């Protein structure tokens, strides 16, 4: 089982050009960076894990720029969007960004996507009902796949509709960078099986991880997809025994760093990385 690392990617965190080489030399296989273009000051949407929303959400840097910097300072570390919010982008601009980053990094991009948790944030971007966000994301992914794969790309759906266009260059990876669906719940699971290359849930939102993983695999098998890979985001500071349990479930990758103890202090990151680096050989 591989280990990845996620960061909130704020100006207070360790700079991208520094954290990337640190992770690569420690034996991590990937780094994952999420995005929020903004956070509405007045919002009804509660923070998903309860309590007050951490201040870091209001000051996250652009993940594409940060991952580009990391790519320039590493050679084999995978560069993960974890997760991007495609519905908050123009589909043509997003297709170009992803293709450019994948090309410039030599085909190392991992495209994690989700619908987000902030209803007001999505409403500021796009006139899509919150209840329709999964359908819209599925269409957006379909449009992106065409833009990355077809010489003359076109898409005709309810939320995304365009006639034949040239959208070049194409990504280095064919037919496109791996798409990871960072959604949980029944509906999110169905979408992960329907159009994603892999599933990337957060363990704290799954509850009974073994049961939910078994359920996901059952749904995937019913759809004719026997081996959909799973990258699990582990909240907090999982123990070696916890990670070994995830490995024994057949999980392909665990991503650590989300909600780590003392996560507001970036000075603790090197020690955190060293602690988990020492476990990598045991997890293989």
C-alpha positions as CSV (number, residue, x, y, z in Angstrom):
1,X,0.0,0.0,0.0
2,X,1.3,3.5,-0.9
3,X,1.2,6.6,1.2
4,X,0.2,10.1,0.0
5,X,0.2,13.4,1.8
6,X,-2.4,16.2,1.7
7,X,-1.9,19.8,2.7
8,X,-4.2,22.8,3.0
9,X,-1.8,24.7,0.7
10,X,-2.0,28.1,2.5
11,X,0.8,30.7,2.5
12,X,1.4,29.7,6.1
13,X,2.2,26.1,5.1
14,X,5.6,24.8,3.9
15,X,6.2,26.1,0.4
16,X,5.3,23.8,-2.5
17,X,8.9,23.8,-3.8
18,X,10.0,22.6,-0.3
19,X,7.3,20.1,0.6
20,X,7.5,18.2,-2.7
21,X,11.1,17.2,-2.4
22,X,10.6,16.4,1.3
23,X,7.9,14.0,0.5
24,X,9.7,12.4,-2.4
25,X,12.8,11.7,-0.4
26,X,10.8,10.3,2.4
27,X,9.2,7.7,0.1
28,X,5.7,9.1,-0.3
29,X,4.2,8.4,-3.7
30,X,2.0,11.4,-4.0
31,X,0.8,14.8,-2.7
32,X,-2.8,15.9,-2.9
33,X,-4.1,19.5,-2.8
34,X,-7.7,20.6,-2.7
35,X,-9.3,23.9,-3.7
36,X,-11.8,26.5,-2.7
37,X,-11.9,29.6,-4.9
38,X,-13.5,31.5,-2.0
39,X,-15.7,31.0,1.1
40,X,-18.9,33.1,1.3
41,X,-18.9,35.1,4.5
42,X,-22.6,34.5,5.0
43,X,-23.4,30.8,4.6
44,X,-26.0,28.3,5.8
45,X,-23.9,25.2,5.0
46,X,-22.4,23.6,8.1
47,X,-18.8,22.4,8.1
48,X,-19.0,18.7,7.2
49,X,-17.1,17.2,10.2
50,X,-18.9,19.5,12.7
51,X,-17.7,22.5,14.7
52,X,-16.3,25.7,13.3
53,X,-14.8,25.8,9.9
54,X,-11.0,26.0,10.1
55,X,-9.6,29.4,9.0
56,X,-7.4,27.7,6.4
57,X,-10.3,27.3,4.1
58,X,-10.4,31.1,3.5
59,X,-6.8,31.3,2.3
60,X,-6.0,28.3,0.2
61,X,-3.7,28.9,-2.7
62,X,-4.4,27.8,-6.2
63,X,-3.7,24.1,-6.4
64,X,-2.7,24.1,-10.1
65,X,0.1,26.6,-9.5
66,X,1.3,24.9,-6.4
67,X,1.4,21.5,-8.1
68,X,3.2,23.0,-11.0
69,X,5.9,24.2,-8.6
70,X,6.1,20.8,-6.9
71,X,6.4,19.1,-10.3
72,X,9.3,21.4,-11.2
73,X,11.2,20.3,-8.0
74,X,10.5,16.6,-8.0
75,X,10.9,13.8,-10.5
76,X,8.5,11.0,-9.6
77,X,6.1,12.3,-7.0
78,X,2.5,12.0,-8.2
79,X,0.7,15.3,-8.3
80,X,-2.9,15.0,-7.0
81,X,-5.9,17.3,-7.1
82,X,-7.5,16.3,-3.9
83,X,-10.0,17.4,-4.7
84,X,-10.7,19.9,-7.5
85,X,-14.2,21.3,-7.9
86,X,-14.8,21.2,-11.6
87,X,-18.2,22.8,-11.4
88,X,-16.5,26.0,-10.3
89,X,-14.4,26.2,-13.5
90,X,-15.0,27.0,-17.1
91,X,-14.8,23.5,-18.7
92,X,-12.5,24.6,-21.5
93,X,-10.1,26.4,-19.2
94,X,-10.1,23.5,-16.8
95,X,-9.4,21.0,-19.6
96,X,-6.4,23.2,-20.7
97,X,-5.1,23.5,-17.1
98,X,-5.2,19.8,-16.5
99,X,-3.6,18.9,-19.9
100,X,-0.8,21.5,-19.4
101,X,0.0,20.3,-15.9
102,X,0.1,16.7,-16.9
103,X,2.3,17.5,-19.9
104,X,4.7,19.7,-17.9
105,X,5.1,17.1,-15.2
106,X,5.7,14.2,-17.5
107,X,2.4,12.5,-17.0
108,X,2.2,12.6,-13.2
109,X,-1.2,14.3,-12.6
110,X,-3.9,12.5,-10.6
111,X,-7.2,14.3,-11.1
112,X,-9.3,14.0,-7.9
113,X,-12.7,15.7,-8.2
114,X,-15.7,16.4,-6.1
115,X,-18.9,18.5,-5.7
116,X,-17.7,20.4,-2.7
117,X,-19.6,20.8,0.6
118,X,-20.4,24.6,0.5
119,X,-23.8,25.2,-1.2
120,X,-23.3,29.0,-1.3
121,X,-19.9,28.7,-2.9
122,X,-21.2,26.7,-5.8
123,X,-24.1,29.1,-6.2
124,X,-21.7,32.0,-6.6
125,X,-20.2,30.2,-9.6
126,X,-23.0,28.4,-11.4
127,X,-26.8,28.3,-11.5
128,X,-27.1,24.6,-10.7
129,X,-29.5,23.4,-8.0
130,X,-27.6,21.8,-5.1
131,X,-29.7,18.7,-5.6
132,X,-28.4,18.4,-9.2
133,X,-24.7,18.8,-8.4
134,X,-23.8,15.1,-8.9
135,X,-25.5,15.0,-12.3
136,X,-23.8,18.1,-13.3
137,X,-20.4,16.8,-12.2
138,X,-20.9,13.6,-14.2
139,X,-21.6,15.7,-17.3
140,X,-18.6,17.9,-16.7
141,X,-16.4,14.8,-16.5
142,X,-17.9,13.5,-19.7
143,X,-17.2,16.8,-21.4
144,X,-13.6,16.9,-20.1
145,X,-13.0,13.3,-21.3
146,X,-14.0,14.3,-24.8
147,X,-11.8,17.4,-24.7
148,X,-8.8,15.3,-23.6
149,X,-9.4,12.4,-25.9
150,X,-11.1,13.4,-29.1
151,X,-9.4,15.3,-31.9
152,X,-12.6,17.2,-32.6
153,X,-14.4,17.3,-29.2
154,X,-18.1,17.9,-28.6
155,X,-20.5,17.3,-25.9
156,X,-24.3,17.7,-25.6
157,X,-25.9,17.5,-22.2
158,X,-28.2,19.3,-19.9
159,X,-25.5,21.3,-18.1
160,X,-22.7,21.3,-20.6
161,X,-23.3,21.7,-24.3
162,X,-20.9,22.6,-27.1
163,X,-20.3,21.7,-30.8
164,X,-17.1,20.3,-32.2
165,X,-14.0,22.2,-31.0
166,X,-10.2,21.7,-31.0
167,X,-8.8,21.6,-27.5
168,X,-5.1,21.0,-27.6
169,X,-2.6,20.0,-26.4
170,X,-3.8,16.7,-25.0
171,X,-2.6,15.4,-21.6
172,X,0.5,13.2,-21.6
173,X,-1.5,10.3,-20.1
174,X,-3.9,8.6,-22.4
175,X,-6.8,8.7,-22.7
176,X,-6.6,11.1,-19.8
177,X,-5.1,11.5,-16.2
178,X,-6.7,9.1,-13.7
179,X,-9.9,10.5,-12.4
180,X,-10.5,10.0,-8.7
181,X,-14.0,10.6,-7.3
182,X,-13.8,12.2,-3.9
183,X,-17.3,11.6,-2.8
184,X,-19.0,9.5,-0.1
185,X,-22.5,8.4,0.6
186,X,-24.8,6.3,-1.6
187,X,-25.0,8.7,-4.5
188,X,-21.4,9.5,-4.5
189,X,-20.5,5.8,-4.5
190,X,-22.7,5.3,-7.5
191,X,-21.0,8.1,-9.4
192,X,-17.6,6.8,-8.5
193,X,-18.5,3.5,-10.0
194,X,-20.1,5.0,-13.1
195,X,-17.4,7.3,-14.4
196,X,-14.3,7.5,-12.2
197,X,-11.1,5.6,-12.4
198,X,-10.8,5.3,-8.7
199,X,-12.6,6.2,-5.4
200,X,-11.1,8.6,-2.9
201,X,-13.3,8.9,0.2
202,X,-12.5,10.3,3.7
203,X,-12.4,7.7,6.4
204,X,-14.1,9.8,9.0
205,X,-17.2,10.2,6.8
206,X,-17.4,6.5,6.1
207,X,-17.9,5.4,9.7
208,X,-17.5,1.6,9.4
209,X,-14.7,1.6,6.8
210,X,-14.6,-2.2,6.3
211,X,-18.4,-2.3,5.7
212,X,-18.4,0.7,3.4
213,X,-15.4,-0.6,1.4
214,X,-17.1,-4.0,1.0
215,X,-20.3,-2.2,-0.1
216,X,-18.4,-0.2,-2.7
217,X,-16.8,-3.2,-4.1
218,X,-20.1,-5.0,-4.3
219,X,-21.7,-2.1,-6.2
220,X,-18.6,-1.9,-8.5
221,X,-18.8,-5.7,-9.2
222,X,-22.5,-5.4,-10.1
223,X,-21.5,-2.8,-12.6
224,X,-18.8,-5.0,-14.1
225,X,-15.9,-3.2,-12.5
226,X,-14.1,-5.7,-10.3
227,X,-11.0,-3.8,-9.3
228,X,-11.7,-0.1,-8.9
229,X,-8.7,1.3,-6.9
230,X,-9.3,3.1,-3.6
231,X,-7.2,5.9,-2.2
232,X,-8.5,6.6,1.3
233,X,-8.0,10.0,3.0
234,X,-7.2,9.3,6.7
235,X,-8.3,12.0,9.1
236,X,-6.1,12.7,12.1
237,X,-3.1,10.7,13.0
238,X,-3.8,7.0,12.1
239,X,-1.7,4.4,13.9
240,X,0.3,1.8,12.2
241,X,-2.3,-0.8,13.1
242,X,-5.0,1.3,11.5
243,X,-3.0,1.6,8.3
244,X,-2.2,-2.1,8.3
245,X,-6.0,-2.7,8.6
246,X,-6.6,-0.5,5.6
247,X,-3.9,-2.3,3.7
248,X,-5.5,-5.7,4.6
249,X,-8.8,-4.3,3.1
250,X,-7.0,-4.0,-0.2
251,X,-6.9,-0.2,-0.2
252,X,-4.3,0.9,-2.7
253,X,-3.2,4.2,-1.0
254,X,-3.8,6.0,2.2
255,X,-3.4,9.8,2.2
256,X,-2.4,11.3,5.5
257,X,-2.2,14.9,6.8
258,X,-5.8,15.8,6.9
259,X,-6.7,17.1,10.4
260,X,-3.3,15.9,11.8
261,X,-2.6,16.7,15.4
262,X,-1.3,20.3,15.6
263,X,-2.2,20.8,11.9
264,X,-2.3,24.6,12.4
265,X,1.5,24.6,13.0
266,X,3.5,23.8,9.9
267,X,6.6,23.4,12.0
268,X,5.4,20.0,12.9
269,X,5.1,18.8,9.3
270,X,8.7,17.4,8.9
271,X,8.3,15.2,12.0
272,X,4.9,14.1,10.9
273,X,6.3,13.1,7.5
274,X,9.2,11.2,9.1
275,X,6.9,9.3,11.4
276,X,4.9,8.0,8.5
277,X,7.9,7.5,6.3
278,X,9.1,5.0,8.9
279,X,6.0,2.9,8.3
280,X,6.2,2.7,4.5
281,X,8.2,-0.5,4.4
282,X,5.7,-2.2,6.8
283,X,2.8,-1.2,4.5
284,X,4.2,-2.5,1.3
